[in-house]
Amino acid sequence: MRNQKLRARLGVALTALAVFLVTAGLLAVTSWASLPKADAHEEGTVDATAHDATGEKNGGLDVLFIGDSEAYSAFSPLEMWGESGFASRVIASHGQRLPYSYTLLREVLTTSSPRVVVIETNSVYSSFSTLDPSLRFLQDHVPVFEYHDRWKRILTHDLPKSSDSRAYLRGFVPNRVAKPSRNTDYMTHTRKASVVPRENQEYLRLMVGYCRAHGATPVLVSTPSTVNWSTPRHNGIARLAHGMHVGYIDLNRGRHKVDIDWRTDTRDRGDHLNLSGATKVSRELALLLSRRYRLPDHRDDPTYATWEEDLDLYRTTVGK
Amino acid sequence: MTSYFSILFFAVFLPLVVTAYGIAPRKARWVVLLVASYAFFWILSGRLIVFILASTVSVYGLALALDAQIRQRDKRLAGATSGKRAIRASAKRRMRAILTAGVLLNVGMLVALKYVKFFGEALSGLFGLFGHGFVVNVPPHDLPIGISFYTLMAVSYLVDVYRESVRADRSLGRVALYLSFFPQIMEGPICRYNQTTESLTAGEPLDRRSMYAGTVRILYGFAKKIIVADRLNAFVRPVFGGHYLFDGGVTAFAAILYTLQLYCDFSGTMDVALGIAQIFNVRLPRNFRQPFFSRTASEFWKRWHITLGTWLKDYVYYPVSLSAPCKRLTKRARKVFGNRYGPLLASSVALLCVWVINGLWHGAGSQYLFFGMYYFVLIMAGGLIEPIAAQAALRLGINRTSAPYRTFQTARTLVIVFVGEMFFRADGLAAGLAMFRRIVTDFSLRAFTSGAIFSVGLDGPDYLVVCLALAGVLAVSIARERGRDVLGALCERGTVARWAVAIALFMAIVIFGAYGASYIPIAPMYAKF
């Protein structure tokens, strides 16, 4: 009798173990198969471009930009290359929250050693649920939960790693649409400060610490946006940056203000910049970063030859 | 956590409840379910929990008051030698007053929360018609989760006690659990007190078979909702949102896909609800019985949202049609229209009440009222035409039981259902009528022949996945229609086969589910009703 019970329990335990192992094995295989193998935006996968900062075959990165749609709409690495000659990359995605930014940062810093890491500040204010970090953990370790929708492509296109996985635009998403913003007086003076949620502060602290531990200088940058930015937000970030001893550049006001024409430089009434606005921001920021952080000019360096080729392509296709 | 389809629900909430239920002593297990149900309600609706508390306390108290009247009446009847009729009549009057108070209170809460905006707008429109600029402003407010469902359950409990088909429960906790049981609170099924309370409070232990069957049913429901319904939304949403941009062919296709989306969403959520309940060995009634195999509109409503249909039949149709005024109407109608069509007049009054309530129950909007009237007219017309159709078929030599005729009937019913659901989904009655007009006057297959259909939300592989998933659903439906217990048969299979099915379902959901950055998360569709 006792033996029978013991056998039954052993049977249940073995079944549970087998089910777990088979499921885990299937998730591992599908995760491997679903990982993006090339530049994401060209492939139509929303988020994958953020992961693809390892596409630079020659030479290393000097600057890394992290953030949400504000970042990929405003920072053009090829424009900056044309202006100052440093190599950069944008690892931004729509609605990116700081737990995801931290994941991406760790992913990139295992293969690259940028001198400067720019954190766009809109995502610093984006709140996330307590579930986000655990969901993030799941997606980080079982990528099929994030990239499952690529099943449409994997069998026909990129099950094997693509031979040309270099991301031509380096994470920048150009947009030519112009929808003017009426609210141009969005940075009125006030001493009020918007509070950054505590859990966001914790993640920012983790990111800053991780950058420093890997020899990169973290910088907070606020891109121009009449919808997302304000003086209270500026004050909140300025205080936080001061407390963390991190540099802060606000392109909306003060001496670093970029001369954005809100009639022509925004694609959605002041929320995001369009190509014209991004060009202005990228040029100004390129000069500022290269001067302040003494970034090298690689334009005569043959190991960065692809950058020149891509800049020509960029100027042709983007219409410069 | 926003619904059963949240990660937090399945990763944290449900495992915690199952563990607590498993380790609790048998007598306390229903308390675990009650605490979990109120926690679930609180997480989803916060302080609006006071409304379900008010409903619970009111029906509990009023049911006890009804019970007291019944006991008093019986006691008086036992001791009386004459005047029994008067005793019964007097008790009936008092019981009717208690019942009316309970129904008014509970339905009043529902109307106040759900329909006050609709009536406010209607009143403003009325003032406008007479040249008055008076506007009734109703501030926006949230609805407690499942109010449309638990209100009907509360009313049915009171009526059943009044009818003496159930005894009033002396435990407030049990009544509270009956009304709030978390797997059914969002979208039903709309249970009766004597259908579920016994198994809810029995504290049956967790067992392997129920756990497995419940899990597979949950996975099947997830697959229907996340693979099919949520994916189809990518096509349905833009077409219904910008219907003026599409021709009649695309509009008709959208009506079909929306019907499939609604079915997979609602029946999928029901499978999840029934699966969760099954884990606790609680038996909830089925809400769907292969509705697309129906041969008439009337039969369709006996197979679709069954618990709402039976509720309306038991608590609206019969009381209205058996009421004294309706009986008088039937008597007079018989004299005028004869024995065949006379009774139809009285039943049409009851049917009208059913379909007005059915339409308005779904929402406070003209399209819902139209939806109810649409089925009222069709079902009434069906009843009137049926004898004529039978005679015509006889004369023409058409065998009405033959497979081709039955197929024709099913196809005809499907068209009726697709059109009805199109009005139901449209952004208002005007939009529904415009879409219908486009189907009739501007029908074209251009979008299909040119391939443009693949640029509206869904591409070729999307349609392939939807077709394969629907083929699976169809196969299960055919087996059920033939009387086979698919889940029961699966439970009888060997360990490898059983778990292979569960793992395959899980992997299909993970890979082909419409979730993540590329999709808009969609809450269970019937939860908003």
HADDOCK unambig.tbl for C-alpha pairs under 7 A between the chains (distance, minus, plus):
assign (segid A and resid 23 and name CA) (segid B and resid 503 and name CA) 6.60 0.50 0.50
assign (segid A and resid 46 and name CA) (segid B and resid 517 and name CA) 6.86 0.50 0.50
assign (segid A and resid 46 and name CA) (segid B and resid 518 and name CA) 6.74 0.50 0.50
assign (segid A and resid 145 and name CA) (segid B and resid 510 and name CA) 6.56 0.50 0.50
assign (segid A and resid 146 and name CA) (segid B and resid 516 and name CA) 6.61 0.50 0.50
assign (segid A and resid 148 and name CA) (segid B and resid 510 and name CA) 6.85 0.50 0.50
assign (segid A and resid 148 and name CA) (segid B and resid 511 and name CA) 4.85 0.50 0.50
assign (segid A and resid 148 and name CA) (segid B and resid 512 and name CA) 6.98 0.50 0.50
assign (segid A and resid 149 and name CA) (segid B and resid 511 and name CA) 6.76 0.50 0.50
assign (segid A and resid 149 and name CA) (segid B and resid 512 and name CA) 6.82 0.50 0.50
assign (segid A and resid 152 and name CA) (segid B and resid 461 and name CA) 6.29 0.50 0.50
